[in-house]
Amino acid sequence: MFEEIIEFDQEKIEANNYDIDKINAYLDELHDVKEIRKKAEGHYVGTTCSTELARFGAAIMACQESKWFRKIIKKWEFWENGKLEEDILKTTEEEEKKRGRKLYE
């Protein structure tokens, strides 16, 4: 569990014809969870699990201050069809091998 900022890029959403209503509905749902609060600048911040966010897929970016997650953010685009979750799992496995321990148990 860690703190994350969730945001999306309006231009990319429009360019890729993503369903903005679904994205907004998801963000509203996050806002209703007491652990998640909306900052004044429109970012949703809270304590949650990145793989839960990953399952939603398109247009959601989860970021946190860690070397492990910065690798994910560097290659961030709009992942589709579980691609984000695959990338998170792959990067997590690589990091676990380096550290010699599980990141999540």
Contacts in CASP RR format, 6 or more apart in sequence:
PFRMAT RR
TARGET T0000
AUTHOR 0000-0000-0000
METHOD contacts of the structure
MODEL  1
MFEEIIEFDQEKIEANNYDIDKINAYLDELHDVKEIRKKAEGHYVGTTCS
TELARFGAAIMACQESKWFRKIIKKWEFWENGKLEEDILKTTEEEEKKRG
RKLYE
1 47 0 8 1.000
1 48 0 8 1.000
1 49 0 8 1.000
2 47 0 8 1.000
2 50 0 8 1.000
2 64 0 8 1.000
2 66 0 8 1.000
3 45 0 8 1.000
3 46 0 8 1.000
3 47 0 8 1.000
3 64 0 8 1.000
4 45 0 8 1.000
4 46 0 8 1.000
4 48 0 8 1.000
4 50 0 8 1.000
4 53 0 8 1.000
4 62 0 8 1.000
4 63 0 8 1.000
4 64 0 8 1.000
5 43 0 8 1.000
5 44 0 8 1.000
5 45 0 8 1.000
5 61 0 8 1.000
5 62 0 8 1.000
5 63 0 8 1.000
5 64 0 8 1.000
6 27 0 8 1.000
6 30 0 8 1.000
6 43 0 8 1.000
6 44 0 8 1.000
6 45 0 8 1.000
6 53 0 8 1.000
6 60 0 8 1.000
6 61 0 8 1.000
6 62 0 8 1.000
7 42 0 8 1.000
7 43 0 8 1.000
7 44 0 8 1.000
7 61 0 8 1.000
8 23 0 8 1.000
8 59 0 8 1.000
8 60 0 8 1.000
8 61 0 8 1.000
9 59 0 8 1.000
12 18 0 8 1.000
12 59 0 8 1.000
12 77 0 8 1.000
12 78 0 8 1.000
13 20 0 8 1.000
13 23 0 8 1.000
13 59 0 8 1.000
13 78 0 8 1.000
14 20 0 8 1.000
16 58 0 8 1.000
16 78 0 8 1.000
18 58 0 8 1.000
18 59 0 8 1.000
18 78 0 8 1.000
23 58 0 8 1.000
23 59 0 8 1.000
23 60 0 8 1.000
26 56 0 8 1.000
26 60 0 8 1.000
27 44 0 8 1.000
30 36 0 8 1.000
30 44 0 8 1.000
30 48 0 8 1.000
31 37 0 8 1.000
31 38 0 8 1.000
31 44 0 8 1.000
33 48 0 8 1.000
35 46 0 8 1.000
35 47 0 8 1.000
35 48 0 8 1.000
36 44 0 8 1.000
36 45 0 8 1.000
36 46 0 8 1.000
36 47 0 8 1.000
36 48 0 8 1.000
37 44 0 8 1.000
37 45 0 8 1.000
37 46 0 8 1.000
38 44 0 8 1.000
38 45 0 8 1.000
39 45 0 8 1.000
50 62 0 8 1.000
50 64 0 8 1.000
50 69 0 8 1.000
50 72 0 8 1.000
50 88 0 8 1.000
51 85 0 8 1.000
51 88 0 8 1.000
51 89 0 8 1.000
53 60 0 8 1.000
53 62 0 8 1.000
54 60 0 8 1.000
54 62 0 8 1.000
54 79 0 8 1.000
54 82 0 8 1.000
54 84 0 8 1.000
54 85 0 8 1.000
54 88 0 8 1.000
55 82 0 8 1.000
55 85 0 8 1.000
57 79 0 8 1.000
57 80 0 8 1.000
57 82 0 8 1.000
57 84 0 8 1.000
57 85 0 8 1.000
58 78 0 8 1.000
58 79 0 8 1.000
58 80 0 8 1.000
59 78 0 8 1.000
60 84 0 8 1.000
61 73 0 8 1.000
61 76 0 8 1.000
62 69 0 8 1.000
63 69 0 8 1.000
63 70 0 8 1.000
63 72 0 8 1.000
63 73 0 8 1.000
67 95 0 8 1.000
68 91 0 8 1.000
68 92 0 8 1.000
68 95 0 8 1.000
68 103 0 8 1.000
71 91 0 8 1.000
72 84 0 8 1.000
72 87 0 8 1.000
72 88 0 8 1.000
72 91 0 8 1.000
75 87 0 8 1.000
79 85 0 8 1.000
79 87 0 8 1.000
92 103 0 8 1.000
92 104 0 8 1.000
95 103 0 8 1.000
96 102 0 8 1.000
96 103 0 8 1.000
END
